[in-house]
Amino acid sequence: KVLARGYSIAYDGDGRVATSAGSFAPGDGLRVRMADGDVRARVDEVSLAPRPGRDD
């Protein structure tokens, strides 16, 4: 029911749930599970959000 509300789950190439964009690199494959099926995709680019509280 959660997926039916618009959420999705991303899996890495080994089938593990991906919890961070940093776990991917350009060219990696991934699978996205949605309420009505799966999508397979390939990473073009990874953009990480800045970490809060870091002094640069």
PQR file with spaces between the fields and no chain letter, atoms N, CA, C, O and H, PARSE charges and radii, in Angstrom:
ATOM       1  N    LYS     1       0.803   -1.203    0.000 -0.4000 1.5000
ATOM       2  CA   LYS     1       0.000    0.000    0.000 -0.0000 2.0000
ATOM       3  C    LYS     1       0.848    1.270    0.000  0.5500 1.7000
ATOM       4  O    LYS     1       0.409    2.310   -0.491 -0.5500 1.4000
ATOM       5  N    VAL     2       2.036    1.192    0.537 -0.4000 1.5000
ATOM       6  CA   VAL     2       2.914    2.363    0.555 -0.0000 2.0000
ATOM       7  C    VAL     2       3.295    2.752   -0.872  0.5500 1.7000
ATOM       8  O    VAL     2       3.289    3.934   -1.217 -0.5500 1.4000
ATOM       9  H    VAL     2       2.393    0.347    0.935  0.4000 1.0000
ATOM      10  N    LEU     3       3.627    1.761   -1.702 -0.4000 1.5000
ATOM      11  CA   LEU     3       4.013    2.059   -3.078 -0.0000 2.0000
ATOM      12  C    LEU     3       2.859    2.679   -3.853  0.5500 1.7000
ATOM      13  O    LEU     3       3.088    3.489   -4.750 -0.5500 1.4000
ATOM      14  H    LEU     3       3.632    0.801   -1.422  0.4000 1.0000
ATOM      15  N    ALA     4       1.645    2.319   -3.528 -0.4000 1.5000
ATOM      16  CA   ALA     4       0.472    2.876   -4.212 -0.0000 2.0000
ATOM      17  C    ALA     4       0.295    4.364   -3.916  0.5500 1.7000
ATOM      18  O    ALA     4      -0.435    5.054   -4.627 -0.5500 1.4000
ATOM      19  H    ALA     4       1.459    1.660   -2.799  0.4000 1.0000
ATOM      20  N    ARG     5       0.961    4.863   -2.867 -0.4000 1.5000
ATOM      21  CA   ARG     5       0.876    6.293   -2.533 -0.0000 2.0000
ATOM      22  C    ARG     5       1.939    7.106   -3.259  0.5500 1.7000
ATOM      23  O    ARG     5       2.070    8.305   -3.008 -0.5500 1.4000
ATOM      24  H    ARG     5       1.555    4.303   -2.290  0.4000 1.0000
ATOM      25  N    GLY     6       2.700    6.481   -4.153 -0.4000 1.5000
ATOM      26  CA   GLY     6       3.680    7.221   -4.937 -0.0000 2.0000
ATOM      27  C    GLY     6       5.123    6.978   -4.552  0.5500 1.7000
ATOM      28  O    GLY     6       6.029    7.538   -5.169 -0.5500 1.4000
ATOM      29  H    GLY     6       2.593    5.508   -4.357  0.4000 1.0000
ATOM      30  N    TYR     7       5.352    6.160   -3.553 -0.4000 1.5000
ATOM      31  CA   TYR     7       6.718    5.837   -3.159 -0.0000 2.0000
ATOM      32  C    TYR     7       7.275    4.750   -4.066  0.5500 1.7000
ATOM      33  O    TYR     7       6.526    4.056   -4.753 -0.5500 1.4000
ATOM      34  H    TYR     7       4.616    5.705   -3.051  0.4000 1.0000
ATOM      35  N    SER     8       8.597    4.611   -4.062 -0.4000 1.5000
ATOM      36  CA   SER     8       9.242    3.544   -4.818 -0.0000 2.0000
ATOM      37  C    SER     8      10.439    3.041   -4.015  0.5500 1.7000
ATOM      38  O    SER     8      10.874    3.680   -3.056 -0.5500 1.4000
ATOM      39  H    SER     8       9.206    5.175   -3.505  0.4000 1.0000
ATOM      40  N    ILE     9      10.961    1.889   -4.420 -0.4000 1.5000
ATOM      41  CA   ILE     9      12.135    1.299   -3.782 -0.0000 2.0000
ATOM      42  C    ILE     9      13.177    1.074   -4.862  0.5500 1.7000
ATOM      43  O    ILE     9      12.891    0.450   -5.884 -0.5500 1.4000
ATOM      44  H    ILE     9      10.608    1.370   -5.199  0.4000 1.0000
ATOM      45  N    ALA    10      14.388    1.579   -4.643 -0.4000 1.5000
ATOM      46  CA   ALA    10      15.481    1.385   -5.597 -0.0000 2.0000
ATOM      47  C    ALA    10      16.378    0.252   -5.110  0.5500 1.7000
ATOM      48  O    ALA    10      16.702    0.163   -3.925 -0.5500 1.4000
ATOM      49  H    ALA    10      14.620    2.086   -3.813  0.4000 1.0000
ATOM      50  N    TYR    11      16.773   -0.609   -6.043 -0.4000 1.5000
ATOM      51  CA   TYR    11      17.668   -1.725   -5.755 -0.0000 2.0000
ATOM      52  C    TYR    11      18.933   -1.563   -6.588  0.5500 1.7000
ATOM      53  O    TYR    11      18.872   -1.144   -7.744 -0.5500 1.4000
ATOM      54  H    TYR    11      16.510   -0.537   -7.005  0.4000 1.0000
ATOM      55  N    ASP    12      20.083   -1.897   -5.998 -0.4000 1.5000
ATOM      56  CA   ASP    12      21.330   -1.824   -6.757 -0.0000 2.0000
ATOM      57  C    ASP    12      21.453   -3.034   -7.677  0.5500 1.7000
ATOM      58  O    ASP    12      20.551   -3.870   -7.733 -0.5500 1.4000
ATOM      59  H    ASP    12      20.133   -2.237   -5.059  0.4000 1.0000
ATOM      60  N    GLY    13      22.556   -3.127   -8.390 -0.4000 1.5000
ATOM      61  CA   GLY    13      22.760   -4.204   -9.343 -0.0000 2.0000
ATOM      62  C    GLY    13      22.818   -5.588   -8.725  0.5500 1.7000
ATOM      63  O    GLY    13      22.637   -6.588   -9.419 -0.5500 1.4000
ATOM      64  H    GLY    13      23.288   -2.448   -8.345  0.4000 1.0000
ATOM      65  N    ASP    14      23.070   -5.655   -7.412 -0.4000 1.5000
ATOM      66  CA   ASP    14      23.102   -6.936   -6.706 -0.0000 2.0000
ATOM      67  C    ASP    14      21.766   -7.275   -6.063  0.5500 1.7000
ATOM      68  O    ASP    14      21.642   -8.296   -5.387 -0.5500 1.4000
ATOM      69  H    ASP    14      23.217   -4.843   -6.847  0.4000 1.0000
ATOM      70  N    GLY    15      20.763   -6.419   -6.270 -0.4000 1.5000
ATOM      71  CA   GLY    15      19.440   -6.674   -5.712 -0.0000 2.0000
ATOM      72  C    GLY    15      19.244   -6.193   -4.289  0.5500 1.7000
ATOM      73  O    GLY    15      18.220   -6.488   -3.672 -0.5500 1.4000
ATOM      74  H    GLY    15      20.864   -5.589   -6.819  0.4000 1.0000
ATOM      75  N    ARG    16      20.218   -5.448   -3.752 -0.4000 1.5000
ATOM      76  CA   ARG    16      20.078   -4.899   -2.392 -0.0000 2.0000
ATOM      77  C    ARG    16      19.366   -3.557   -2.444  0.5500 1.7000
ATOM      78  O    ARG    16      19.532   -2.797   -3.398 -0.5500 1.4000
ATOM      79  H    ARG    16      21.050   -5.208   -4.254  0.4000 1.0000
ATOM      80  N    VAL    17      18.575   -3.266   -1.421 -0.4000 1.5000
ATOM      81  CA   VAL    17      17.892   -1.977   -1.342 -0.0000 2.0000
ATOM      82  C    VAL    17      18.942   -0.875   -1.239  0.5500 1.7000
ATOM      83  O    VAL    17      19.846   -0.944   -0.407 -0.5500 1.4000
ATOM      84  H    VAL    17      18.440   -3.883   -0.646  0.4000 1.0000
ATOM      85  N    ALA    18      18.815    0.134   -2.084 -0.4000 1.5000
ATOM      86  CA   ALA    18      19.745    1.262   -2.092 -0.0000 2.0000
ATOM      87  C    ALA    18      19.201    2.350   -1.172  0.5500 1.7000
ATOM      88  O    ALA    18      18.066    2.798   -1.334 -0.5500 1.4000
ATOM      89  H    ALA    18      18.081    0.190   -2.760  0.4000 1.0000
ATOM      90  N    THR    19      20.010    2.771   -0.212 -0.4000 1.5000
ATOM      91  CA   THR    19      19.588    3.810    0.727 -0.0000 2.0000
ATOM      92  C    THR    19      20.358    5.113    0.540  0.5500 1.7000
ATOM      93  O    THR    19      20.089    6.097    1.228 -0.5500 1.4000
ATOM      94  H    THR    19      20.932    2.408   -0.080  0.4000 1.0000
ATOM      95  N    SER    20      21.313    5.124   -0.389 -0.4000 1.5000
ATOM      96  CA   SER    20      22.132    6.315   -0.607 -0.0000 2.0000
ATOM      97  C    SER    20      22.476    6.461   -2.079  0.5500 1.7000
ATOM      98  O    SER    20      22.809    5.482   -2.747 -0.5500 1.4000
ATOM      99  H    SER    20      21.531    4.324   -0.949  0.4000 1.0000
ATOM     100  N    ALA    21      22.396    7.680   -2.579 -0.4000 1.5000
ATOM     101  CA   ALA    21      22.824    7.947   -3.956 -0.0000 2.0000
ATOM     102  C    ALA    21      24.309    7.655   -4.111  0.5500 1.7000
ATOM     103  O    ALA    21      24.771    7.317   -5.201 -0.5500 1.4000
ATOM     104  H    ALA    21      22.125    8.476   -2.036  0.4000 1.0000
ATOM     105  N    GLY    22      25.058    7.786   -3.017 -0.4000 1.5000
ATOM     106  CA   GLY    22      26.490    7.539   -3.044 -0.0000 2.0000
ATOM     107  C    GLY    22      26.864    6.091   -3.297  0.5500 1.7000
ATOM     108  O    GLY    22      28.032    5.791   -3.544 -0.5500 1.4000
ATOM     109  H    GLY    22      24.683    8.060   -2.131  0.4000 1.0000
ATOM     110  N    SER    23      25.901    5.193   -3.240 -0.4000 1.5000
ATOM     111  CA   SER    23      26.192    3.784   -3.514 -0.0000 2.0000
ATOM     112  C    SER    23      26.201    3.483   -5.009  0.5500 1.7000
ATOM     113  O    SER    23      26.465    2.351   -5.412 -0.5500 1.4000
ATOM     114  H    SER    23      24.952    5.437   -3.040  0.4000 1.0000
ATOM     115  N    PHE    24      25.914    4.496   -5.837 -0.4000 1.5000
ATOM     116  CA   PHE    24      25.884    4.319   -7.285 -0.0000 2.0000
ATOM     117  C    PHE    24      26.995    5.119   -7.950  0.5500 1.7000
ATOM     118  O    PHE    24      27.468    6.126   -7.421 -0.5500 1.4000
ATOM     119  H    PHE    24      25.700    5.417   -5.509  0.4000 1.0000
ATOM     120  N    ALA    25      27.395    4.648   -9.114 -0.4000 1.5000
ATOM     121  CA   ALA    25      28.364    5.349   -9.959 -0.0000 2.0000
ATOM     122  C    ALA    25      27.820    5.355  -11.383  0.5500 1.7000
ATOM     123  O    ALA    25      27.021    4.489  -11.740 -0.5500 1.4000
ATOM     124  H    ALA    25      27.011    3.830   -9.544  0.4000 1.0000
ATOM     125  N    PRO    26      28.238    6.317  -12.200 -0.5600 1.5000
ATOM     126  CA   PRO    26      27.783    6.325  -13.590  0.2800 2.0000
ATOM     127  C    PRO    26      28.034    4.970  -14.261  0.5500 1.7000
ATOM     128  O    PRO    26      29.112    4.387  -14.139 -0.5500 1.4000
ATOM     129  N    GLY    27      27.030    4.496  -14.957 -0.4000 1.5000
ATOM     130  CA   GLY    27      27.111    3.212  -15.635 -0.0000 2.0000
ATOM     131  C    GLY    27      26.499    2.063  -14.858  0.5500 1.7000
ATOM     132  O    GLY    27      26.220    1.011  -15.433 -0.5500 1.4000
ATOM     133  H    GLY    27      26.155    4.969  -15.056  0.4000 1.0000
ATOM     134  N    ASP    28      26.282    2.245  -13.551 -0.4000 1.5000
ATOM     135  CA   ASP    28      25.664    1.192  -12.742 -0.0000 2.0000
ATOM     136  C    ASP    28      24.221    0.961  -13.166  0.5500 1.7000
ATOM     137  O    ASP    28      23.525    1.894  -13.569 -0.5500 1.4000
ATOM     138  H    ASP    28      26.508    3.101  -13.084  0.4000 1.0000
ATOM     139  N    GLY    29      23.784   -0.273  -13.075 -0.4000 1.5000
ATOM     140  CA   GLY    29      22.387   -0.589  -13.317 -0.0000 2.0000
ATOM     141  C    GLY    29      21.613   -0.570  -12.016  0.5500 1.7000
ATOM     142  O    GLY    29      22.179   -0.797  -10.947 -0.5500 1.4000
ATOM     143  H    GLY    29      24.349   -1.030  -12.748  0.4000 1.0000
ATOM     144  N    LEU    30      20.323   -0.302  -12.103 -0.4000 1.5000
ATOM     145  CA   LEU    30      19.464   -0.350  -10.934 -0.0000 2.0000
ATOM     146  C    LEU    30      18.055   -0.744  -11.344  0.5500 1.7000
ATOM     147  O    LEU    30      17.674   -0.661  -12.512 -0.5500 1.4000
ATOM     148  H    LEU    30      19.863   -0.117  -12.971  0.4000 1.0000
ATOM     149  N    ARG    31      17.295   -1.176  -10.344 -0.4000 1.5000
ATOM     150  CA   ARG    31      15.898   -1.536  -10.564 -0.0000 2.0000
ATOM     151  C    ARG    31      15.060   -0.718   -9.598  0.5500 1.7000
ATOM     152  O    ARG    31      15.411   -0.589   -8.425 -0.5500 1.4000
ATOM     153  H    ARG    31      17.605   -1.243   -9.395  0.4000 1.0000
ATOM     154  N    VAL    32      13.971   -0.172  -10.074 -0.4000 1.5000
ATOM     155  CA   VAL    32      13.067    0.614   -9.239 -0.0000 2.0000
ATOM     156  C    VAL    32      11.724   -0.104   -9.192  0.5500 1.7000
ATOM     157  O    VAL    32      11.103   -0.335  -10.230 -0.5500 1.4000
ATOM     158  H    VAL    32      13.686   -0.276  -11.027  0.4000 1.0000
ATOM     159  N    ARG    33      11.279   -0.454   -7.995 -0.4000 1.5000
ATOM     160  CA   ARG    33       9.993   -1.114   -7.805 -0.0000 2.0000
ATOM     161  C    ARG    33       8.943   -0.053   -7.534  0.5500 1.7000
ATOM     162  O    ARG    33       9.119    0.786   -6.651 -0.5500 1.4000
ATOM     163  H    ARG    33      11.784   -0.266   -7.153  0.4000 1.0000
ATOM     164  N    MET    34       7.850   -0.083   -8.289 -0.4000 1.5000
ATOM     165  CA   MET    34       6.717    0.825   -8.113 -0.0000 2.0000
ATOM     166  C    MET    34       5.471   -0.014   -7.875  0.5500 1.7000
ATOM     167  O    MET    34       5.524   -1.241   -7.956 -0.5500 1.4000
ATOM     168  H    MET    34       7.707   -0.764   -9.007  0.4000 1.0000
ATOM     169  N    ALA    35       4.372    0.625   -7.588 -0.4000 1.5000
ATOM     170  CA   ALA    35       3.151   -0.098   -7.239 -0.0000 2.0000
ATOM     171  C    ALA    35       2.710   -1.063   -8.329  0.5500 1.7000
ATOM     172  O    ALA    35       2.176   -2.131   -8.030 -0.5500 1.4000
ATOM     173  H    ALA    35       4.329    1.622   -7.522  0.4000 1.0000
ATOM     174  N    ASP    36       2.927   -0.701   -9.585 -0.4000 1.5000
ATOM     175  CA   ASP    36       2.407   -1.534  -10.672 -0.0000 2.0000
ATOM     176  C    ASP    36       3.485   -2.273  -11.452  0.5500 1.7000
ATOM     177  O    ASP    36       3.189   -2.848  -12.499 -0.5500 1.4000
ATOM     178  H    ASP    36       3.361    0.166   -9.827  0.4000 1.0000
ATOM     179  N    GLY    37       4.730   -2.274  -10.973 -0.4000 1.5000
ATOM     180  CA   GLY    37       5.783   -3.012  -11.664 -0.0000 2.0000
ATOM     181  C    GLY    37       7.157   -2.438  -11.408  0.5500 1.7000
ATOM     182  O    GLY    37       7.340   -1.572  -10.553 -0.5500 1.4000
ATOM     183  H    GLY    37       4.970   -1.807  -10.122  0.4000 1.0000
ATOM     184  N    ASP    38       8.121   -2.936  -12.164 -0.4000 1.5000
ATOM     185  CA   ASP    38       9.518   -2.543  -12.006 -0.0000 2.0000
ATOM     186  C    ASP    38      10.018   -1.802  -13.238  0.5500 1.7000
ATOM     187  O    ASP    38       9.511   -1.987  -14.345 -0.5500 1.4000
ATOM     188  H    ASP    38       7.972   -3.640  -12.858  0.4000 1.0000
ATOM     189  N    VAL    39      11.027   -0.958  -13.022 -0.4000 1.5000
ATOM     190  CA   VAL    39      11.724   -0.265  -14.097 -0.0000 2.0000
ATOM     191  C    VAL    39      13.207   -0.570  -13.926  0.5500 1.7000
ATOM     192  O    VAL    39      13.736   -0.471  -12.819 -0.5500 1.4000
ATOM     193  H    VAL    39      11.439   -0.809  -12.123  0.4000 1.0000
ATOM     194  N    ARG    40      13.868   -0.933  -14.990 -0.4000 1.5000
ATOM     195  CA   ARG    40      15.326   -1.114  -14.961 -0.0000 2.0000
ATOM     196  C    ARG    40      15.954    0.089  -15.647  0.5500 1.7000
ATOM     197  O    ARG    40      15.469    0.557  -16.677 -0.5500 1.4000
ATOM     198  H    ARG    40      13.438   -1.013  -15.889  0.4000 1.0000
ATOM     199  N    ALA    41      17.040    0.584  -15.061 -0.4000 1.5000
ATOM     200  CA   ALA    41      17.662    1.808  -15.575 -0.0000 2.0000
ATOM     201  C    ALA    41      19.173    1.740  -15.402  0.5500 1.7000
ATOM     202  O    ALA    41      19.695    0.854  -14.724 -0.5500 1.4000
ATOM     203  H    ALA    41      17.434    0.205  -14.223  0.4000 1.0000
ATOM     204  N    ARG    42      19.863    2.684  -16.022 -0.4000 1.5000
ATOM     205  CA   ARG    42      21.309    2.808  -15.893 -0.0000 2.0000
ATOM     206  C    ARG    42      21.614    4.235  -15.434  0.5500 1.7000
ATOM     207  O    ARG    42      21.009    5.191  -15.918 -0.5500 1.4000
ATOM     208  H    ARG    42      19.439    3.403  -16.572  0.4000 1.0000
ATOM     209  N    VAL    43      22.554    4.372  -14.500 -0.4000 1.5000
ATOM     210  CA   VAL    43      22.908    5.669  -13.924 -0.0000 2.0000
ATOM     211  C    VAL    43      23.733    6.475  -14.922  0.5500 1.7000
ATOM     212  O    VAL    43      24.735    5.990  -15.448 -0.5500 1.4000
ATOM     213  H    VAL    43      23.046    3.596  -14.107  0.4000 1.0000
ATOM     214  N    ASP    44      23.301    7.714  -15.179 -0.4000 1.5000
ATOM     215  CA   ASP    44      24.069    8.654  -16.001 -0.0000 2.0000
ATOM     216  C    ASP    44      24.953    9.540  -15.137  0.5500 1.7000
ATOM     217  O    ASP    44      26.094    9.835  -15.496 -0.5500 1.4000
ATOM     218  H    ASP    44      22.487    8.108  -14.751  0.4000 1.0000
ATOM     219  N    GLU    45      24.419    9.961  -13.999 -0.4000 1.5000
ATOM     220  CA   GLU    45      25.115   10.928  -13.147 -0.0000 2.0000
ATOM     221  C    GLU    45      24.645   10.739  -11.717  0.5500 1.7000
ATOM     222  O    GLU    45      23.497   10.367  -11.478 -0.5500 1.4000
ATOM     223  H    GLU    45      23.492    9.722  -13.708  0.4000 1.0000
ATOM     224  N    VAL    46      25.540   10.999  -10.761 -0.4000 1.5000
ATOM     225  CA   VAL    46      25.202   10.956   -9.341 -0.0000 2.0000
ATOM     226  C    VAL    46      25.450   12.342   -8.766  0.5500 1.7000
ATOM     227  O    VAL    46      26.545   12.886   -8.913 -0.5500 1.4000
ATOM     228  H    VAL    46      26.473   11.302  -10.956  0.4000 1.0000
ATOM     229  N    SER    47      24.451   12.916   -8.114 -0.4000 1.5000
ATOM     230  CA   SER    47      24.574   14.225   -7.458 -0.0000 2.0000
ATOM     231  C    SER    47      24.237   14.044   -5.988  0.5500 1.7000
ATOM     232  O    SER    47      23.095   13.739   -5.644 -0.5500 1.4000
ATOM     233  H    SER    47      23.562   12.474   -7.994  0.4000 1.0000
ATOM     234  N    LEU    48      25.211   14.228   -5.129 -0.4000 1.5000
ATOM     235  CA   LEU    48      25.004   14.074   -3.695 -0.0000 2.0000
ATOM     236  C    LEU    48      24.640   15.413   -3.071  0.5500 1.7000
ATOM     237  O    LEU    48      25.196   16.450   -3.434 -0.5500 1.4000
ATOM     238  H    LEU    48      26.139   14.476   -5.409  0.4000 1.0000
ATOM     239  N    ALA    49      23.713   15.381   -2.141 -0.4000 1.5000
ATOM     240  CA   ALA    49      23.325   16.584   -1.404 -0.0000 2.0000
ATOM     241  C    ALA    49      24.437   16.928   -0.416  0.5500 1.7000
ATOM     242  O    ALA    49      25.087   16.028    0.116 -0.5500 1.4000
ATOM     243  H    ALA    49      23.262   14.539   -1.846  0.4000 1.0000
ATOM     244  N    PRO    50      24.666   18.224   -0.161 -0.5600 1.5000
ATOM     245  CA   PRO    50      25.676   18.598    0.839  0.2800 2.0000
ATOM     246  C    PRO    50      25.258   18.099    2.219  0.5500 1.7000
ATOM     247  O    PRO    50      24.072   18.052    2.548 -0.5500 1.4000
ATOM     248  N    ARG    51      26.242   17.734    3.007 -0.4000 1.5000
ATOM     249  CA   ARG    51      25.957   17.267    4.365 -0.0000 2.0000
ATOM     250  C    ARG    51      25.667   18.459    5.260  0.5500 1.7000
ATOM     251  O    ARG    51      26.428   19.426    5.259 -0.5500 1.4000
ATOM     252  H    ARG    51      27.205   17.772    2.740  0.4000 1.0000
ATOM     253  N    PRO    52      24.589   18.411    6.017 -0.5600 1.5000
ATOM     254  CA   PRO    52      24.278   19.526    6.924  0.2800 2.0000
ATOM     255  C    PRO    52      25.344   19.664    8.015  0.5500 1.7000
ATOM     256  O    PRO    52      25.833   18.669    8.550 -0.5500 1.4000
ATOM     257  N    GLY    53      25.690   20.898    8.333 -0.4000 1.5000
ATOM     258  CA   GLY    53      26.616   21.163    9.421 -0.0000 2.0000
ATOM     259  C    GLY    53      28.083   21.051    9.068  0.5500 1.7000
ATOM     260  O    GLY    53      28.937   21.197    9.943 -0.5500 1.4000
ATOM     261  H    GLY    53      25.293   21.707    7.900  0.4000 1.0000
ATOM     262  N    ARG    54      28.397   20.796    7.818 -0.4000 1.5000
ATOM     263  CA   ARG    54      29.809   20.715    7.420 -0.0000 2.0000
ATOM     264  C    ARG    54      30.354   22.100    7.143  0.5500 1.7000
ATOM     265  O    ARG    54      29.705   22.912    6.483 -0.5500 1.4000
ATOM     266  H    ARG    54      27.703   20.677    7.108  0.4000 1.0000
ATOM     267  N    ASP    55      31.529   22.363    7.639 -0.4000 1.5000
ATOM     268  CA   ASP    55      32.220   23.620    7.334 -0.0000 2.0000
ATOM     269  C    ASP    55      33.157   23.369    6.167  0.5500 1.7000
ATOM     270  O    ASP    55      34.058   22.537    6.268 -0.5500 1.4000
ATOM     271  H    ASP    55      32.056   21.703    8.175  0.4000 1.0000
ATOM     272  N    ASP    56      32.961   24.071    5.068 -0.4000 1.5000
ATOM     273  CA   ASP    56      33.827   23.887    3.895 -0.0000 2.0000
ATOM     274  C    ASP    56      34.834   24.996    3.784  0.5500 1.7000
ATOM     275  O    ASP    56      35.645   25.004    2.858 -0.5500 1.4000
ATOM     276  H    ASP    56      32.228   24.747    4.986  0.4000 1.0000
